[in-house]
């Protein structure tokens, strides 16, 4: 899978998910909290992730959040 970079853009209350704006501006990517339970996310935070297509849209699988002291699970 390709490694992507982006910024945590917002929290989508209606979906209960975080949104990522990609650095290249191509599309919006969702964060499923069940994949990112170890991370403390905040708006404006840069993150590195891998994209996966699910029936509900494009989602980010964790690699790491830049400000965390430990990395997430290996993908």
VOMI-86825 format. One line per field, with one value per residue (C-alpha): x, y, z; residue in three letters. Coordinates in nm, 3 decimals. Example, Ala and Ser with C-alpha at 12.3 -4.5 7.8 and 13.67 -1.06 7.14 Angstrom:
px = (1.230|1.367) .
py = (-0.450|-0.106) .
pz = (0.780|0.714) .
gugu = (ala|ser) .
# end
This chain:
px = (0.000|0.106|0.204|0.010|0.043|-0.221|-0.354|-0.640|-0.904|-1.209|-1.433|-1.751|-2.009|-2.279|-2.046|-1.850|-1.524|-1.224|-1.150|-0.803|-0.712|-0.442|-0.125|-0.178|-0.540|-0.684|-0.964|-1.093|-1.004|-1.190|-1.040|-1.228|-1.166|-1.143|-0.823|-0.672|-0.761|-0.398|-0.368|-0.467|-0.571|-0.626|-0.727|-0.428|-0.208|0.002|-0.027|0.120|-0.111|-0.211|-0.541|-0.790|-1.119|-1.421|-1.788|-1.843|-1.553|-1.175|-1.023|-0.681|-0.496|-0.248|0.124|0.188|0.084|0.375|0.345|0.303|0.586|0.514|0.406|0.082|0.039|0.234|0.018) .
py = (0.000|0.355|0.572|0.900|1.219|1.462|1.687|1.605|1.843|1.798|1.563|1.463|1.435|1.277|0.992|0.982|0.993|1.220|1.364|1.398|1.652|1.498|1.698|1.664|1.779|1.486|1.371|1.353|1.044|0.921|0.784|0.492|0.525|0.146|0.154|0.448|0.379|0.420|0.772|1.104|1.301|1.674|1.913|2.039|1.741|1.596|1.219|0.944|0.660|0.410|0.443|0.160|0.165|0.048|0.047|0.366|0.558|0.593|0.531|0.575|0.285|0.401|0.413|0.692|1.034|1.280|1.395|1.054|0.910|0.561|0.433|0.253|-0.109|-0.233|-0.249) .
pz = (0.000|-0.068|0.228|0.239|0.441|0.555|0.826|1.063|0.927|1.150|1.342|1.159|1.436|1.218|1.115|1.441|1.246|1.196|0.850|0.696|0.428|0.210|0.149|-0.227|-0.195|-0.393|-0.164|0.190|0.392|0.701|1.022|1.177|1.551|1.592|1.382|1.576|1.943|2.050|1.904|2.057|1.748|1.728|1.450|1.253|1.345|1.061|1.023|0.805|0.702|0.436|0.252|0.220|0.028|0.227|0.120|0.327|0.164|0.178|0.522|0.680|0.836|1.096|1.056|1.305|1.425|1.423|1.783|1.947|2.149|2.022|1.684|1.622|1.527|1.227|0.914) .
gugu = (unk|unk|unk|unk|unk|unk|unk|unk|unk|unk|unk|unk|unk|unk|unk|unk|unk|unk|unk|unk|unk|unk|unk|unk|unk|unk|unk|unk|unk|unk|unk|unk|unk|unk|unk|unk|unk|unk|unk|unk|unk|unk|unk|unk|unk|unk|unk|unk|unk|unk|unk|unk|unk|unk|unk|unk|unk|unk|unk|unk|unk|unk|unk|unk|unk|unk|unk|unk|unk|unk|unk|unk|unk|unk|unk) .
# end
